[in-house]
Amino acid sequence: GPLREIEINTKLTAMEQEVSFEDNKEGLIGIRLARELEHPSDKPEIFTDAGGNPTQVAEMNNERVTGKYRSSEGIEGDNVWGTRGKWVNLMGRIENEPNSLVILDNPKNVGYPTYWHARGYGLFAANPLGQKEFSKGRETLNFKLKAGQSVEFKYRILISSGETLSDQQINKEFESFSNK
Protein backbone atom coordinates (compact mmCIF):
# COMPACT_ATOMS: atom_id res chain seq x y z
CA GLY A 1 0.00 0.00 0.00
CA PRO A 2 1.00 3.63 -0.16
CA LEU A 3 3.60 4.79 2.36
CA ARG A 4 3.68 8.43 3.43
CA GLU A 5 6.53 10.05 5.34
CA ILE A 6 6.53 13.21 7.40
CA GLU A 7 9.82 14.55 8.69
CA ILE A 8 9.77 16.88 11.64
CA ASN A 9 12.89 18.92 12.40
CA THR A 10 12.62 21.17 15.43
CA LYS A 11 15.34 23.62 16.44
CA LEU A 12 15.13 25.21 19.87
CA THR A 13 17.37 28.17 20.74
CA ALA A 14 17.90 29.81 24.14
CA MET A 15 17.89 33.44 23.03
CA GLU A 16 18.95 35.56 26.03
CA GLN A 17 19.24 33.31 29.06
CA GLU A 18 19.64 29.68 30.05
CA VAL A 19 16.57 27.51 29.47
CA SER A 20 15.88 24.38 31.54
CA PHE A 21 13.79 21.44 30.39
CA GLU A 22 13.07 19.64 33.65
CA ASP A 23 12.23 15.96 33.26
CA ASN A 24 8.50 15.31 33.00
CA LYS A 25 6.20 12.99 31.07
CA GLU A 26 4.68 15.65 28.82
CA GLY A 27 6.73 14.72 25.77
CA LEU A 28 8.30 16.44 22.84
CA ILE A 29 6.33 15.10 19.89
CA GLY A 30 2.88 13.58 20.19
CA ILE A 31 0.07 12.39 17.99
CA ARG A 32 -3.58 12.18 19.01
CA LEU A 33 -5.00 9.06 17.39
CA ALA A 34 -8.15 8.10 15.55
CA ARG A 35 -10.44 6.08 17.83
CA GLU A 36 -9.82 2.93 15.73
CA LEU A 37 -6.08 3.08 16.48
CA GLU A 38 -6.48 3.33 20.23
CA HIS A 39 -5.30 0.30 22.19
CA PRO A 40 -8.11 -1.81 23.71
CA SER A 41 -8.29 -1.52 27.49
CA ASP A 42 -10.09 -3.75 29.97
CA LYS A 43 -9.11 -1.90 33.13
CA PRO A 44 -10.35 1.32 34.72
CA GLU A 45 -8.53 4.50 33.65
CA ILE A 46 -8.05 7.86 35.36
CA PHE A 47 -7.83 10.84 33.01
CA THR A 48 -6.56 14.25 34.12
CA ASP A 49 -7.72 17.38 32.33
CA ALA A 50 -5.63 20.51 31.68
CA GLY A 51 -6.70 21.88 35.07
CA GLY A 52 -5.35 18.82 36.88
CA ASN A 53 -8.80 17.43 37.69
CA PRO A 54 -8.95 13.61 37.62
CA THR A 55 -11.90 11.69 36.17
CA GLN A 56 -12.21 7.94 36.68
CA VAL A 57 -13.66 5.89 33.84
CA ALA A 58 -14.69 2.49 35.18
CA GLU A 59 -14.66 0.65 31.86
CA MET A 60 -13.45 1.74 28.45
CA ASN A 61 -15.65 1.25 25.39
CA ASN A 62 -13.55 -0.87 23.00
CA GLU A 63 -15.96 -0.76 20.08
CA ARG A 64 -13.99 -0.30 16.80
CA VAL A 65 -10.72 -0.14 18.79
CA THR A 66 -7.99 -2.19 17.05
CA GLY A 67 -4.63 -0.56 17.90
CA LYS A 68 -1.53 -2.38 19.08
CA TYR A 69 1.87 -0.86 19.83
CA ARG A 70 5.13 -2.64 18.99
CA SER A 71 8.54 -1.15 19.71
CA SER A 72 11.90 -1.70 18.04
CA GLU A 73 12.79 -3.77 21.11
CA GLY A 74 9.95 -6.25 20.48
CA ILE A 75 7.82 -4.94 23.37
CA GLU A 76 4.09 -4.88 22.66
CA GLY A 77 0.83 -3.36 23.87
CA ASP A 78 0.58 -1.34 27.08
CA ASN A 79 4.09 -2.53 28.03
CA VAL A 80 5.61 -0.10 25.50
CA TRP A 81 4.79 2.84 27.78
CA GLY A 82 7.87 4.09 29.63
CA THR A 83 10.37 2.00 27.65
CA ARG A 84 13.13 3.18 25.34
CA GLY A 85 13.24 2.34 21.67
CA LYS A 86 14.43 3.51 18.26
CA TRP A 87 10.87 3.46 16.94
CA VAL A 88 7.32 2.39 17.77
CA ASN A 89 4.83 0.96 15.28
CA LEU A 90 1.15 1.43 16.05
CA MET A 91 -0.82 -1.11 14.02
CA GLY A 92 -4.57 -1.16 13.60
CA ARG A 93 -7.48 -1.17 11.19
CA ILE A 94 -9.56 1.76 9.98
CA GLU A 95 -12.70 0.74 8.08
CA ASN A 96 -11.26 -2.79 7.97
CA GLU A 97 -8.08 -1.62 6.20
CA PRO A 98 -4.76 -2.46 7.90
CA ASN A 99 -2.63 0.55 8.84
CA SER A 100 0.67 1.37 10.52
CA LEU A 101 1.59 4.65 12.14
CA VAL A 102 5.28 4.72 13.11
CA ILE A 103 7.41 7.32 14.86
CA LEU A 104 11.17 6.98 14.29
CA ASP A 105 13.65 8.55 16.70
CA ASN A 106 17.00 9.80 15.36
CA PRO A 107 20.34 8.77 16.95
CA LYS A 108 21.46 12.44 16.90
CA ASN A 109 18.58 13.45 19.21
CA VAL A 110 19.26 14.26 22.86
CA GLY A 111 18.09 11.37 25.04
CA TYR A 112 18.28 8.77 22.23
CA PRO A 113 16.82 6.19 22.26
CA THR A 114 13.75 8.05 23.41
CA TYR A 115 11.23 7.01 26.02
CA TRP A 116 7.74 6.33 24.67
CA HIS A 117 4.55 7.78 26.13
CA ALA A 118 2.33 5.33 24.24
CA ARG A 119 -1.05 5.14 25.91
CA GLY A 120 -4.04 3.06 24.93
CA TYR A 121 -6.48 5.97 25.13
CA GLY A 122 -5.08 7.62 22.00
CA LEU A 123 -1.87 9.45 22.93
CA PHE A 124 1.25 8.36 21.06
CA ALA A 125 4.33 10.41 21.96
CA ALA A 126 8.12 10.32 22.01
CA ASN A 127 9.68 11.94 25.06
CA PRO A 128 13.48 12.15 25.27
CA LEU A 129 13.24 14.77 28.03
CA GLY A 130 11.27 12.77 30.60
CA GLN A 131 13.92 10.36 31.82
CA LYS A 132 13.34 10.81 35.57
CA GLU A 133 9.60 10.21 35.13
CA PHE A 134 9.92 7.10 32.98
CA SER A 135 12.85 5.50 34.84
CA LYS A 136 11.21 6.03 38.24
CA GLY A 137 14.12 8.26 39.25
CA ARG A 138 16.99 5.97 38.17
CA GLU A 139 17.97 8.37 35.37
CA THR A 140 17.78 12.14 35.25
CA LEU A 141 18.43 14.37 32.25
CA ASN A 142 17.09 17.84 33.17
CA PHE A 143 18.37 19.14 29.83
CA LYS A 144 19.59 22.74 29.69
CA LEU A 145 20.53 25.19 26.96
CA LYS A 146 22.88 28.03 27.81
CA ALA A 147 22.11 31.46 26.34
CA GLY A 148 22.78 31.38 22.60
CA GLN A 149 22.86 27.55 22.39
CA SER A 150 20.54 25.51 20.16
CA VAL A 151 19.40 21.92 20.03
CA GLU A 152 17.74 20.05 17.17
CA PHE A 153 15.30 17.16 17.33
CA LYS A 154 14.52 15.06 14.25
CA TYR A 155 11.67 12.58 13.87
CA ARG A 156 10.20 10.74 10.92
CA ILE A 157 6.58 9.60 10.90
CA LEU A 158 5.58 6.75 8.60
CA ILE A 159 1.94 6.25 7.64
CA SER A 160 1.04 3.07 5.80
CA SER A 161 -2.46 2.48 4.46
CA GLY A 162 -3.48 -0.94 3.21
CA GLU A 163 -0.73 -2.89 4.94
CA THR A 164 0.89 -3.24 8.32
CA LEU A 165 4.62 -2.49 8.25
CA SER A 166 6.99 -5.25 9.40
CA ASP A 167 9.94 -4.75 11.75
CA GLN A 168 12.23 -5.32 8.75
CA GLN A 169 10.54 -2.59 6.68
CA ILE A 170 10.71 -0.15 9.59
CA ASN A 171 14.35 -0.99 10.36
CA LYS A 172 15.22 -0.21 6.73
CA GLU A 173 13.49 3.19 7.04
CA PHE A 174 15.24 3.73 10.37
CA GLU A 175 18.67 3.05 8.86
CA SER A 176 17.98 5.56 6.08
CA PHE A 177 16.72 8.18 8.57
CA SER A 178 19.65 7.58 10.97
CA ASN A 179 22.09 8.76 8.32
CA LYS A 180 20.41 12.16 7.95
Secondary structure as UniProt FT lines:
FT   STRAND          3..13
FT   STRAND          19..21
FT   TURN            25..26
FT   STRAND          29..32
FT   HELIX           35..37
FT   STRAND          45..48
FT   TURN            50..51
FT   STRAND          54..57
FT   TURN            63..64
FT   STRAND          68..71
FT   TURN            72..73
FT   HELIX           77..80
FT   TURN            81..82
FT   STRAND          87..94
FT   TURN            95..96
FT   STRAND          97..104
FT   TURN            107..108
FT   TURN            110..111
FT   STRAND          115..119
FT   TURN            120..122
FT   STRAND          123..127
FT   TURN            128..129
FT   HELIX           131..134
FT   TURN            135..137
FT   STRAND          143..145
FT   TURN            147..148
FT   STRAND          150..161
FT   HELIX           167..178
//
